[in-house]
Amino acid sequence: MTFASQGHDVRRGPTGEQFVLRNDDGGVGAQITQVGAALRALTVGGVELVPPYPADAPSPAASGVVLVPWPNRVRDGAWTQDGKTRRLAITEPALNNASHGLLRFTAYTATDVASDRVTLAADVYPQTGYPFHLATRVTYALTDTGVAITHEVENVGADVAPVAVGTHPYLMIGGVPTRDLVLRSSGTHRFVVDQQLIPTDEVPVSPGNDLREGRRLGDITLDTAYSGLRRDADGLIRHSLTAPDGRSLVLWQGAGFEFAQIFTTDRYPGQSLAVAIEPMTAPADALNSGRGLRRLAPNEKWTLEWGVELTSS
């Protein structure tokens, strides 16, 4: 990805305005889309860390988008609160689910734009199946080795609002086939899912999906949610992709992000294999299970952080 300009490009396309960030001291650049507040590109020292897609295309496979007020899926778009069943729009017709929250295709508003950071804001307004009002903001701030992302969710309505947050970044190390990267992740348990990809059980990882010692991506296929993720001494959960030359991409998750979905696909444009590592505060169908669900009181705010960085051998 070539970062030809700095600031934002107001040309309209399927992903709206493009916010181009630079940290020249660290040789870091990023591109953030208005639609979905998505991480579209990230480079460190000239190395691409997010697989590109055509400028005239919408974000493929939810690439980089923010998932709120739930990540992943809600079975049949239906959930129950205080004995009342609510019905969301079905946005995954093939599996009859409501998928990836309510802001995936929303055009956010930029509230703060600088050379090395941008803050985008969007409200979740009361609507069919989700009668709550949330004010959300996401800030992308470049560091010397990558990008740090901060999510803020505030309940600006009158009732307690059930909320979960996720994000959907696809990652790579430019110049290295993704199938040759070694993926490490500390999850001790995984969610077993049914034909609708809704969890039915939570079990210890097995040899085919245990990533704690590292697995070459070309040797595995994943669409798996993990729990029991280990936090390091600084309180962060870390996942890594390591190239044969020792360079390592690290995705870290701060407090509140207790789960991760890891997804591999051969359907990402221009990539024979792509991988998404998705920080989540709750697993799929949390509006029904309550697992990881945060219930925000009126005027209560919730702040969450995660980030991506590239380290040398």
Secondary structure as UniProt FT lines:
FT   STRAND          7..9
FT   TURN            14..15
FT   STRAND          18..23
FT   TURN            24..27
FT   STRAND          28..33
FT   TURN            36..37
FT   STRAND          39..44
FT   TURN            45..46
FT   STRAND          47..48
FT   TURN            55..56
FT   HELIX           60..62
FT   TURN            63..64
FT   STRAND          66..67
FT   STRAND          73..75
FT   TURN            76..77
FT   STRAND          78..81
FT   TURN            82..83
FT   STRAND          84..87
FT   TURN            93..96
FT   STRAND          97..99
FT   TURN            104..105
FT   STRAND          109..114
FT   TURN            115..116
FT   STRAND          117..124
FT   TURN            128..129
FT   STRAND          134..142
FT   STRAND          146..155
FT   STRAND          161..163
FT   STRAND          166..167
FT   STRAND          170..171
FT   TURN            174..175
FT   HELIX           178..180
FT   STRAND          182..184
FT   STRAND          189..193
FT   TURN            195..196
FT   STRAND          199..204
FT   TURN            207..209
FT   TURN            212..213
FT   STRAND          215..216
FT   HELIX           217..219
FT   STRAND          223..227
FT   TURN            233..234
FT   STRAND          237..242
FT   TURN            244..245
FT   STRAND          248..253
FT   TURN            255..256
FT   STRAND          259..265
FT   TURN            269..270
FT   STRAND          274..280
FT   TURN            284..285
FT   HELIX           286..289
FT   TURN            291..292
FT   STRAND          294..296
FT   TURN            298..299
FT   STRAND          301..311
//
